[in-house]
Structures are given as C-alpha cells and as structure tokens.
C-alpha cells in the first residue's frame, strides 16, 4: 500500500499467484504503523482489488538487464540506493553491483536475517517483531526506513519473507514475501506477494519484484 500522508488511511494490496485477491488489515479495524524514522501511517480494513502477481522466474540475463536499466536511471537522477535484505540474502545487492560503474549510484547493502540484526542495523523495534513477526508489513516498513536512516542513500528497498522449504504457517505460507520501498523524505510503500516454486524460485522472483519497485520510485 502507499502511505500517502501521516495518519491518513490507505488501502493495502495483496497478490496471490495470478488470482485476484484482497488484503484486509483487519476486518472493520484500522491499524496504526510507525516507521523507523517516526512517520506514522494507518491502514484500513476495507478490501480492495489487487493486481495479479504471478510472474515467470526471471533469468539471470533478465535480472542483469533490469539492474543495468535501473542503474542508469539512478545515475541520471543523482540518486543512491541502499538495500536491506532478509530472505534474499544479498541477492538484490549482488545483481546491482554486478553492473560496471555501480559505485556511482549504489550506496550499501545490509543482510539482516536475525531479529537482533534487524534491530541493531536497521532500528526495527522489538515490539514490532514480537507483535507482528519478521515477515510483516510493519517490519518491512521499519526495515526500509531504517535503511535510509543508517545510510547516505536517497532510495531504499527492503525485503522480508519465507523462501522455504520450511518456516511457513497457515497465515504465512512458504512464498509469502513483503517488499517495501521508500525515498528519503517520502513515505513508504509496501506490498505482500505470494510466490510459487522452490526456495530458488521464491528468492529469484523477490529480486525481480524488488528491482521493479525501485524503478517505480524514480523520475520517468
């Protein structure tokens, strides 16, 4: 969902393997979310149609092409990027730094698997992790906000999810991934995805979606 202004309601979109789905924060309730840099937003429980998110696993060549195009746009916009990754383990940063000249626009990358790392490196609040878990909208938002607070970047992406084969549950099955994006001085956008496939496929699709979301933050 887009957090368009502090304490203003927004609708959250979810996508489930090519089928229309609606995400409901909590039926009839509103949920307050505080980002890591003190910006408050509020999601409302009204369901909204979402876009289908099934996608073929992007190939290495496709990821490289996307990273190349993204790097050119970041350079042209004089932006610098920071990544905060959990389930992808640095794959997003690796794709981007494979590009020659990436030092012109890539600031840094953080791999934060444990709760302790998320708290120490990104400022994710213990209460957030205890109440919502690592794979949640709230954690993704605090991760992406903390990445900007703790770097010199102007654009950030954060991913947290369950790549499998274990670790899933009824409400958070394997393939559930939250991705958040944010510009410095702006408001976070977070989306939940439900990817099909094995661990490799879930991680690969996450990288592809993360790159696409970064591009959406940049000037056309």
LUMLOKOL-394372 format. One record per residue: residue number from 1; residue in one letter; chain; x, y, z of N, C-alpha, C in turn. Coordinates in Angstrom, 3 decimals. Atoms other than C-alpha are relative to their C-alpha. Layout:
residues N
NUM; A; A; X; Y; Z; X; Y; Z; X; Y; Z
...
//
This chain:
residues 220
1; X; A; 0.829; -1.177; 0.000; 0.000; 0.000; 0.000; 0.874; 1.242; 0.000
2; X; A; -0.723; -1.254; -0.007; 1.042; 3.599; -0.388; -0.360; 0.757; 1.267
3; X; A; 0.225; -0.813; -1.177; 1.483; 5.610; 2.806; 0.127; 1.441; -0.452
4; X; A; -0.005; -1.272; 0.705; 0.487; 8.932; 1.321; 0.153; 1.200; 0.918
5; X; A; -0.181; -1.103; -0.924; 0.388; 11.119; 4.400; -0.160; -0.532; 1.413
6; X; A; 0.079; 0.501; -1.361; 0.822; 10.703; 8.158; -1.438; -0.082; 0.488
7; X; A; 1.306; 0.238; -0.603; -2.211; 9.249; 9.863; -1.150; 0.055; -1.012
8; X; A; 1.062; 0.076; 1.000; -4.133; 9.096; 6.602; -0.186; -1.443; -0.395
9; X; A; 0.279; 1.378; 0.347; -5.839; 5.868; 5.619; 0.519; -0.344; -1.373
10; X; A; -0.390; 0.469; 1.320; -4.550; 3.803; 2.750; -0.423; -1.446; -0.132
11; X; A; 0.408; 1.366; 0.276; -5.520; 0.546; 1.132; 1.222; -0.832; -0.314
12; X; A; -1.137; 0.871; 0.257; -3.128; -2.359; 1.096; -0.389; -1.025; -1.045
13; X; A; 0.269; 0.968; 1.057; -2.900; -4.563; -1.971; 0.793; -1.258; 0.238
14; X; A; -0.707; 1.269; -0.074; -2.033; -8.230; -1.915; -0.201; -0.707; -1.311
15; X; A; 0.088; 0.704; 1.253; -1.414; -10.541; -4.797; 0.252; -1.473; 0.261
16; X; A; -0.143; 1.421; -0.267; -1.760; -14.268; -4.937; -0.013; -0.788; -1.298
17; X; A; -0.207; 0.937; 1.085; -0.387; -16.281; -7.843; -0.983; 0.146; -1.147
18; X; A; 0.793; -0.208; 1.187; -2.323; -14.724; -10.701; -1.486; 0.071; 0.238
19; X; A; 1.427; -0.095; -0.296; -5.689; -14.738; -8.939; -0.247; 1.318; 0.714
20; X; A; 0.345; -1.231; -0.705; -7.458; -11.590; -7.807; -0.188; -0.317; 1.472
21; X; A; 0.107; 0.194; -1.443; -7.177; -11.258; -4.057; -0.098; 1.357; 0.650
22; X; A; 0.052; -1.263; -0.741; -7.816; -8.622; -1.437; 0.640; -0.211; 1.351
23; X; A; -0.621; 0.060; -1.320; -5.771; -7.945; 1.640; -0.792; 0.880; 0.933
24; X; A; 0.735; -0.752; -0.999; -7.589; -6.836; 4.722; 0.875; 0.102; 1.242
25; X; A; -0.848; -0.183; -1.175; -5.561; -5.338; 7.546; -0.661; -0.670; 1.198
26; X; A; 0.809; 0.665; -1.014; -8.290; -6.385; 9.989; -1.415; 0.468; -0.262
27; X; A; 1.339; -0.357; 0.449; -11.936; -6.505; 9.077; -0.629; 1.056; 0.896
28; X; A; 0.681; -1.051; -0.730; -13.551; -3.239; 10.086; 0.872; 0.762; 0.965
29; X; A; -0.857; -0.674; -0.964; -10.499; -2.122; 12.045; 1.088; 0.761; -0.738
30; X; A; -1.158; -0.693; 0.552; -7.649; 0.264; 11.443; 1.217; -0.376; 0.818
31; X; A; -1.235; 0.373; -0.657; -4.053; -0.479; 12.273; 1.008; 1.117; -0.166
32; X; A; -1.007; -1.053; 0.074; -1.516; 2.204; 13.132; 1.369; -0.627; -0.197
33; X; A; -1.343; 0.486; 0.275; 2.001; 1.701; 11.829; 0.963; 1.157; 0.154
34; X; A; -1.024; -1.027; -0.136; 5.031; 3.704; 12.921; 1.262; -0.498; -0.675
35; X; A; -1.227; 0.397; 0.673; 8.057; 3.600; 10.649; 1.182; 0.277; 0.892
36; X; A; -1.192; -0.129; -0.816; 11.598; 3.509; 11.929; 0.445; 1.435; 0.197
37; X; A; -0.425; -1.392; -0.172; 12.040; 7.258; 11.403; -1.109; 0.866; 0.562
38; X; A; 1.002; -0.749; -0.738; 8.944; 8.243; 13.359; -1.202; 0.434; -0.806
39; X; A; 1.162; -0.374; 0.808; 6.474; 8.646; 10.476; -1.119; -0.997; 0.253
40; X; A; 1.151; 0.868; -0.238; 3.055; 7.293; 11.283; -0.853; -0.101; -1.246
41; X; A; 0.962; 0.218; 1.071; 0.693; 5.795; 8.744; -1.080; -0.911; 0.548
42; X; A; 1.098; 0.817; -0.499; -2.585; 3.953; 9.072; -0.596; -0.772; -1.162
43; X; A; 0.655; 0.805; 1.012; -4.022; 1.086; 7.075; -1.423; -0.283; 0.464
44; X; A; 1.388; 0.253; -0.341; -7.742; 0.487; 6.938; -0.404; -1.372; -0.486
45; X; A; 0.382; 1.363; 0.272; -9.585; -2.797; 6.786; -0.940; -0.176; -1.166
46; X; A; 0.872; 0.169; 1.150; -11.546; -2.164; 3.598; 0.717; -0.767; -1.090
47; X; A; -0.685; 0.758; 1.038; -10.706; -4.821; 0.996; 0.001; 0.761; -1.310
48; X; A; -0.112; -0.643; 1.294; -9.549; -3.605; -2.385; 0.546; -0.984; -1.005
49; X; A; -0.559; 0.921; 0.980; -8.901; -5.488; -5.640; 1.496; 0.236; -0.149
50; X; A; -1.439; -0.105; 0.184; -5.240; -6.239; -6.175; 0.361; -0.462; -1.402
51; X; A; -0.462; 0.410; 1.304; -3.204; -6.848; -9.251; 0.537; -1.423; 0.079
52; X; A; -0.575; 1.342; -0.013; -2.298; -10.423; -10.202; 1.512; 0.095; -0.047
53; X; A; -1.441; -0.142; -0.087; 1.353; -11.031; -9.401; 0.759; -1.221; -0.467
54; X; A; -0.756; 1.132; 0.477; 2.217; -14.331; -10.966; 1.019; 0.494; -1.014
55; X; A; -1.025; -0.384; 0.949; 5.443; -13.994; -12.849; 0.923; -1.188; -0.214
56; X; A; -0.974; 1.033; 0.246; 7.842; -16.354; -14.520; 1.286; 0.361; 0.734
57; X; A; -1.264; -0.280; -0.656; 11.133; -16.732; -12.744; 0.898; 0.775; -0.949
58; X; A; -0.891; -0.758; 0.879; 13.349; -14.004; -14.188; 1.341; -0.712; -0.121
59; X; A; -1.302; 0.611; 0.221; 16.541; -15.346; -15.715; 1.099; 0.937; 0.499
60; X; A; -1.125; -0.851; -0.370; 19.970; -14.089; -14.757; 0.163; 1.145; -0.989
61; X; A; -0.128; -1.039; 1.031; 20.051; -12.203; -18.053; -1.047; 1.082; 0.176
62; X; A; 1.064; -0.983; -0.203; 16.711; -10.541; -17.316; 0.284; 0.861; 1.226
63; X; A; -0.332; -0.772; -1.200; 17.798; -9.527; -13.824; 1.139; 0.971; -0.285
64; X; A; -1.113; -0.887; 0.341; 21.017; -8.115; -15.213; -0.476; 1.170; -0.854
65; X; A; 0.541; -1.067; 0.847; 19.099; -6.160; -17.846; -0.763; 1.020; 0.835
66; X; A; 0.760; -0.903; -0.872; 16.762; -4.744; -15.203; 0.937; 0.822; 0.880
67; X; A; -0.952; -0.706; -0.855; 19.691; -3.871; -12.932; 0.758; 1.068; -0.781
68; X; A; -0.714; -0.966; 0.841; 21.523; -2.161; -15.794; -0.858; 1.239; -0.245
69; X; A; 0.903; -1.122; 0.269; 18.494; -0.034; -16.690; -0.251; 0.810; 1.264
70; X; A; 0.242; -0.689; -1.265; 17.857; 0.774; -13.042; 1.197; 0.856; 0.386
71; X; A; -1.204; -0.752; -0.325; 21.456; 1.845; -12.512; 0.120; 1.271; -0.817
72; X; A; -0.062; -1.191; 0.860; 21.290; 4.224; -15.456; -0.973; 1.064; 0.485
73; X; A; 0.986; -0.966; -0.478; 18.139; 5.818; -14.065; 0.411; 0.603; 1.336
74; X; A; -0.488; -0.527; -1.269; 19.613; 6.138; -10.582; 1.107; 1.022; -0.230
75; X; A; -1.095; -0.926; 0.304; 22.723; 7.774; -12.019; -0.532; 1.304; -0.583
76; X; A; 0.540; -1.201; 0.639; 20.728; 10.163; -14.180; -0.755; 0.877; 0.995
77; X; A; 0.766; -0.746; -1.002; 18.576; 11.146; -11.190; 0.869; 0.451; 1.176
78; X; A; -0.926; -0.322; -1.090; 21.655; 11.558; -8.958; -0.475; -0.588; 1.324
79; X; A; 0.452; 0.719; -1.182; 20.136; 9.051; -6.543; 1.009; -1.083; 0.364
80; X; A; -0.793; 1.111; -0.481; 21.912; 6.468; -4.418; -0.929; -0.968; 0.731
81; X; A; 0.894; 1.049; -0.484; 20.370; 3.159; -3.356; 0.621; -0.771; 1.156
82; X; A; -0.374; 0.914; -1.063; 20.523; 1.105; -0.180; -0.982; -1.166; -0.008
83; X; A; 0.857; 1.180; -0.072; 19.183; -2.445; 0.141; 0.049; -0.581; 1.401
84; X; A; 0.082; 0.702; -1.275; 18.008; -4.230; 3.297; -0.682; -1.334; -0.283
85; X; A; 0.502; 1.296; 0.459; 17.564; -7.945; 2.665; 0.012; -1.030; 1.115
86; X; A; 0.060; 1.151; -0.889; 16.436; -10.873; 4.726; -0.009; -1.260; -0.848
87; X; A; 0.121; 1.292; 0.680; 15.174; -13.794; 2.621; 0.859; -0.114; -1.253
88; X; A; -0.804; 0.056; 1.217; 17.205; -12.857; -0.475; 1.502; -0.013; 0.284
89; X; A; -1.374; 0.197; -0.402; 20.479; -12.841; 1.435; 1.043; 0.786; -0.769
90; X; A; -0.958; -0.822; 0.720; 22.134; -10.051; -0.535; -0.080; -0.130; -1.515
91; X; A; 0.122; 0.232; 1.444; 20.969; -11.174; -3.991; -0.310; 1.295; -0.753
92; X; A; 0.324; -1.271; 0.660; 19.492; -7.764; -4.833; 1.265; 0.842; -0.144
93; X; A; -1.243; -0.773; 0.039; 22.750; -6.034; -3.925; 0.985; -0.603; -0.986
94; X; A; -0.911; 0.672; 0.924; 24.706; -8.626; -5.894; -0.353; 0.324; -1.439
95; X; A; 0.447; -0.323; 1.368; 22.615; -8.035; -9.040; 0.410; 1.420; -0.381
96; X; A; -0.273; -1.403; 0.293; 23.137; -4.308; -8.787; 1.493; 0.287; -0.099
97; X; A; -1.440; -0.268; 0.024; 26.843; -4.359; -8.027; 0.729; -0.824; -1.050
98; X; A; -0.571; 0.649; 1.182; 27.443; -6.728; -10.957; 0.179; 0.994; -1.141
99; X; A; -0.016; -0.987; 1.072; 26.903; -3.642; -13.096; 1.237; 0.885; 0.128
100; X; A; -1.183; -0.861; 0.008; 30.059; -1.789; -14.058; -0.421; 1.446; 0.274
101; X; A; 0.320; -1.379; -0.346; 30.015; 1.690; -12.535; -1.051; 0.143; 1.077
102; X; A; 1.051; -0.058; -1.027; 27.543; 0.764; -9.796; 0.402; 0.855; 1.198
103; X; A; -0.433; -0.845; -1.120; 29.668; 2.676; -7.290; -0.473; 1.436; -0.153
104; X; A; 0.528; -1.350; 0.215; 28.231; 5.831; -8.862; -1.373; 0.189; 0.618
105; X; A; 1.383; -0.133; -0.455; 24.745; 5.044; -7.553; -0.412; -1.016; 1.071
106; X; A; 0.333; 0.970; -1.045; 24.870; 2.101; -5.107; 0.744; 0.372; 1.266
107; X; A; -0.618; -0.437; -1.253; 25.482; 3.136; -1.501; 0.457; -1.185; 0.838
108; X; A; -0.380; 1.150; -0.827; 25.389; -0.065; 0.551; -1.147; -0.999; 0.055
109; X; A; 1.002; 1.042; -0.179; 23.570; -3.297; 1.279; 0.136; -0.629; 1.369
110; X; A; 0.007; 0.624; -1.325; 22.562; -4.891; 4.578; -0.776; -1.313; -0.083
111; X; A; 0.676; 1.296; -0.084; 21.725; -8.586; 5.057; -0.339; -0.233; 1.460
112; X; A; 0.459; 0.047; -1.397; 19.642; -8.943; 8.216; -0.959; -1.174; 0.171
113; X; A; 0.830; 1.189; -0.182; 18.390; -12.437; 8.962; -0.642; -0.047; 1.387
114; X; A; 0.503; 0.186; -1.361; 18.038; -12.468; 12.732; -0.770; 1.217; 0.490
115; X; A; 0.677; -1.115; -0.653; 15.790; -10.359; 14.906; 1.021; 1.022; 0.496
116; X; A; -1.004; -0.882; -0.583; 18.898; -8.981; 16.580; 0.636; 0.893; -1.068
117; X; A; -0.601; -0.790; 1.080; 20.406; -7.859; 13.269; -0.961; 1.071; -0.501
118; X; A; 0.995; -0.990; 0.447; 17.184; -6.155; 12.210; -0.083; 1.168; 0.984
119; X; A; 0.050; -1.057; -1.010; 17.161; -4.246; 15.478; 1.284; 0.834; -0.006
120; X; A; -1.271; -0.695; -0.143; 20.874; -3.374; 15.580; 0.359; 0.820; -1.231
121; X; A; -0.443; -0.661; 1.225; 21.433; -2.439; 11.931; -1.051; 0.909; -0.616
122; X; A; 1.064; -0.760; 0.648; 18.036; -1.066; 10.917; -0.921; 0.715; 0.969
123; X; A; 0.850; -0.675; -0.976; 16.410; 0.062; 14.148; -1.415; -0.532; 0.062
124; X; A; 1.337; 0.592; -0.133; 13.435; -2.298; 13.874; -0.294; -0.193; 1.484
125; X; A; 0.344; 0.033; -1.416; 11.629; -2.128; 17.200; -0.289; -1.426; 0.464
126; X; A; 0.310; 1.333; -0.529; 11.498; -5.274; 19.380; -1.504; -0.266; 0.052
127; X; A; 1.448; 0.172; -0.081; 7.762; -4.675; 19.861; -0.605; -0.382; -1.354
128; X; A; 0.502; 0.313; 1.341; 7.209; -4.801; 16.110; 0.233; -1.463; -0.316
129; X; A; -0.330; 1.394; 0.282; 8.957; -8.149; 15.784; -0.810; -0.947; 0.878
130; X; A; 0.757; 0.852; -0.917; 7.198; -9.582; 18.822; -1.477; -0.066; -0.383
131; X; A; 1.437; -0.052; 0.278; 3.712; -8.463; 17.779; -0.353; -0.468; -1.404
132; X; A; 0.356; 0.262; 1.395; 3.875; -8.902; 14.002; 0.899; -1.019; -0.683
133; X; A; -0.931; 0.940; 0.606; 6.855; -11.138; 13.271; 0.886; 0.670; -1.033
134; X; A; -0.947; -0.551; 0.967; 9.717; -10.631; 10.855; -0.635; 0.173; -1.374
135; X; A; 0.639; -0.068; 1.315; 7.534; -11.294; 7.810; -1.344; 0.699; 0.159
136; X; A; 1.205; -0.795; -0.209; 5.017; -8.480; 8.077; 0.165; 1.367; -0.644
137; X; A; -0.009; -1.358; 0.533; 4.077; -5.087; 6.675; 0.785; 0.926; 0.927
138; X; A; -0.606; -0.902; -0.969; 5.187; -3.385; 9.856; 1.524; -0.126; 0.014
139; X; A; -1.444; 0.209; -0.008; 8.641; -4.944; 9.859; 0.636; 0.489; -1.291
140; X; A; -0.551; -0.445; 1.283; 9.199; -4.283; 6.152; 0.125; 1.523; -0.045
141; X; A; -0.017; -1.464; 0.002; 8.327; -0.605; 6.637; 1.116; 0.529; 0.901
142; X; A; -1.059; -0.455; -0.891; 10.658; -0.223; 9.600; 1.380; -0.339; -0.565
143; X; A; -1.265; 0.353; 0.641; 13.410; -2.022; 7.675; 0.391; 1.027; -1.062
144; X; A; -0.344; -0.922; 1.090; 13.211; 0.267; 4.650; 0.272; 1.398; 0.537
145; X; A; -0.250; -1.303; -0.616; 13.003; 3.372; 6.827; 1.344; 0.015; 0.712
146; X; A; -1.267; 0.089; -0.697; 15.928; 2.218; 8.950; 1.190; -0.038; -0.940
147; X; A; -1.080; 0.038; 0.985; 17.999; 1.554; 5.851; 0.392; 1.410; -0.427
148; X; A; -0.289; -1.383; 0.369; 17.693; 5.217; 4.893; 0.623; 0.761; 1.163
149; X; A; -0.538; -0.689; -1.170; 18.347; 6.437; 8.426; 1.470; -0.344; 0.201
150; X; A; -1.349; 0.477; -0.290; 21.538; 4.372; 8.630; 0.895; -0.072; -1.238
151; X; A; -0.828; -0.038; 1.206; 22.958; 5.137; 5.183; -0.032; 1.404; -0.577
152; X; A; 0.018; -1.275; 0.695; 23.677; 8.015; 2.865; -0.828; -0.048; -1.261
153; X; A; 0.791; 0.185; 1.218; 21.253; 6.741; 0.238; -1.232; 0.890; -0.018
154; X; A; 1.235; -0.770; 0.166; 18.225; 8.546; -1.132; -1.195; -0.897; -0.337
155; X; A; 1.038; 0.960; 0.368; 16.266; 5.443; -2.209; 0.322; -1.322; 0.687
156; X; A; -0.231; 1.254; -0.720; 15.780; 2.186; -0.301; -1.026; -1.049; -0.395
157; X; A; 0.902; 1.135; 0.152; 14.282; -1.266; -0.749; 0.304; -0.977; 1.125
158; X; A; -0.166; 0.999; -1.051; 13.710; -3.885; 1.956; -0.876; -1.201; -0.321
159; X; A; 0.772; 1.220; 0.245; 12.576; -7.500; 1.655; 0.082; -0.897; 1.218
160; X; A; 0.048; 0.973; -1.078; 11.494; -9.993; 4.283; -1.061; -1.033; -0.346
161; X; A; 0.956; 1.015; 0.434; 9.836; -13.311; 3.567; 0.398; -1.394; 0.420
162; X; A; -0.207; 1.416; -0.304; 9.634; -17.085; 3.819; 0.276; -0.712; -1.312
163; X; A; -0.393; 0.606; 1.268; 11.578; -18.684; 0.978; -0.165; -1.517; 0.003
164; X; A; 0.206; 1.436; -0.098; 11.137; -22.241; 2.252; 1.315; -0.773; -0.017
165; X; A; 1.253; 0.752; 0.079; 11.103; -25.109; 2.153; -0.785; -0.057; 1.309
166; X; A; 0.695; -0.020; -1.274; 10.276; -24.816; 5.854; -0.282; 1.415; 0.442
167; X; A; 0.225; -1.308; -0.595; 9.185; -21.979; 8.089; -1.355; 0.608; -0.255
168; X; A; 1.310; -0.554; 0.294; 5.710; -21.438; 6.688; -1.036; -0.367; 1.056
169; X; A; 1.114; 0.267; -0.903; 2.423; -21.389; 8.580; -1.295; 0.217; -0.761
170; X; A; 1.292; -0.149; 0.672; -1.288; -21.251; 7.809; -0.223; 1.433; -0.468
171; X; A; 0.229; -1.394; 0.383; -1.360; -17.450; 7.779; 1.163; 0.603; -0.768
172; X; A; -1.171; -0.462; 0.751; 2.151; -17.012; 6.349; 0.663; -1.212; -0.643
173; X; A; -0.553; 1.192; 0.648; 2.793; -19.900; 3.958; 1.321; 0.290; -0.687
174; X; A; -1.233; -0.146; 0.765; 6.067; -20.518; 2.186; -0.310; 0.761; -1.290
175; X; A; 0.222; -0.846; 1.175; 6.378; -17.969; -0.615; -0.537; 1.374; 0.341
176; X; A; 0.477; -1.311; -0.430; 4.995; -15.063; 1.437; 1.190; 0.944; 0.146
177; X; A; -1.091; -0.971; -0.043; 7.219; -12.022; 0.933; -0.579; 1.408; 0.065
178; X; A; 0.314; -1.430; -0.057; 6.825; -8.398; 1.992; 1.180; 0.774; -0.581
179; X; A; -1.015; -0.885; 0.556; 8.729; -5.806; -0.051; -0.439; 1.434; 0.256
180; X; A; 0.289; -1.414; -0.254; 8.933; -2.148; 0.917; 1.019; 0.861; -0.732
181; X; A; -0.845; -0.966; 0.706; 10.329; 0.836; -0.982; -0.238; 1.383; 0.596
182; X; A; 0.175; -1.341; -0.559; 10.944; 4.399; 0.123; 1.061; 0.941; -0.551
183; X; A; -0.936; -1.078; 0.305; 12.537; 7.667; -0.979; 0.243; 0.803; 1.272
184; X; A; -0.296; -0.843; -1.158; 14.280; 9.837; 1.588; -0.935; 1.211; -0.003
185; X; A; 0.936; -1.101; -0.130; 11.805; 12.403; 2.860; -1.403; -0.342; -0.450
186; X; A; 1.321; 0.402; 0.469; 8.882; 10.446; 1.448; -0.633; -1.017; 0.936
187; X; A; 0.751; 0.972; -0.788; 6.530; 7.738; 2.646; 0.167; -1.385; -0.599
188; X; A; -0.281; 1.362; 0.430; 6.949; 4.005; 2.455; -1.162; -0.608; -0.763
189; X; A; 0.973; 0.822; 0.716; 5.164; 1.747; 0.033; 0.365; -1.445; 0.270
190; X; A; -0.273; 1.406; -0.290; 4.840; -1.918; 0.986; -1.033; -0.885; -0.671
191; X; A; 0.899; 0.956; 0.642; 3.341; -4.891; -0.842; 0.341; -1.402; 0.472
192; X; A; -0.200; 1.402; -0.333; 2.858; -8.533; 0.031; -0.177; -0.823; -1.274
193; X; A; 0.047; 0.890; 1.150; 3.494; -11.246; -2.541; -0.066; -1.439; 0.484
194; X; A; 0.044; 1.430; -0.283; 2.799; -14.958; -2.600; 0.554; -0.718; -1.227
195; X; A; -0.689; 0.566; 1.144; 5.305; -16.578; -4.920; -0.059; -1.523; 0.025
196; X; A; -0.035; 1.447; 0.153; 5.174; -20.131; -6.223; 1.429; -0.487; -0.181
197; X; A; -1.275; 0.610; 0.311; 8.072; -22.525; -6.522; 0.827; -0.337; 1.214
198; X; A; -0.915; 0.374; -1.070; 11.015; -23.741; -4.517; 0.735; 1.230; 0.534
199; X; A; -0.715; -1.101; -0.648; 13.421; -21.658; -2.453; 0.670; 0.908; -1.024
200; X; A; -0.656; -0.773; 1.049; 15.389; -20.588; -5.513; -1.001; 0.875; -0.739
201; X; A; 1.002; -0.741; 0.769; 12.225; -19.536; -7.368; -0.570; 1.162; 0.802
202; X; A; 0.554; -1.069; -0.840; 10.811; -17.541; -4.441; 0.993; 1.149; 0.114
203; X; A; -1.018; -1.045; -0.144; 14.076; -15.678; -3.956; 0.221; 0.749; -1.308
204; X; A; -0.225; -0.624; 1.311; 14.537; -15.034; -7.669; -1.146; 0.951; -0.352
205; X; A; 1.143; -0.863; 0.278; 11.008; -13.638; -8.062; 0.009; 1.226; 0.902
206; X; A; -0.093; -1.131; -0.924; 11.551; -11.458; -4.986; 0.983; 1.041; -0.515
207; X; A; -0.987; -0.933; 0.546; 14.654; -9.932; -6.533; -0.595; 0.762; -1.177
208; X; A; 0.598; -0.653; 1.157; 12.769; -9.232; -9.764; -1.018; 1.051; 0.383
209; X; A; 1.015; -0.966; -0.433; 9.863; -7.544; -7.994; 0.636; 1.183; 0.731
210; X; A; -0.666; -1.085; -0.717; 12.192; -5.537; -5.776; 0.595; 1.007; -0.980
211; X; A; -0.587; -0.895; 0.999; 14.018; -4.114; -8.802; -1.079; 0.810; -0.710
212; X; A; 1.098; -0.710; 0.660; 10.729; -3.241; -10.497; -0.539; 1.112; 0.882
213; X; A; 0.522; -1.006; -0.923; 9.538; -1.398; -7.395; 0.933; 1.187; 0.171
214; X; A; -0.947; -1.106; -0.075; 12.728; 0.638; -7.166; -0.178; 0.915; -1.204
215; X; A; 0.163; -0.788; 1.225; 12.252; 1.739; -10.768; -1.226; 0.892; 0.083
216; X; A; 1.234; -0.782; -0.098; 8.738; 2.922; -9.927; 0.172; 1.253; 0.861
217; X; A; -0.242; -1.173; -0.848; 10.181; 5.372; -7.367; 0.734; 1.121; -0.717
218; X; A; -0.894; -0.954; 0.651; 12.415; 7.124; -9.869; -0.738; 0.856; -1.028
219; X; A; 0.611; -0.844; 1.036; 11.593; 10.001; -12.229; -0.038; -0.744; -1.322
220; X; A; 0.149; 0.673; 1.295; 10.354; 8.805; -15.606; 1.070; 0.462; -0.958
//
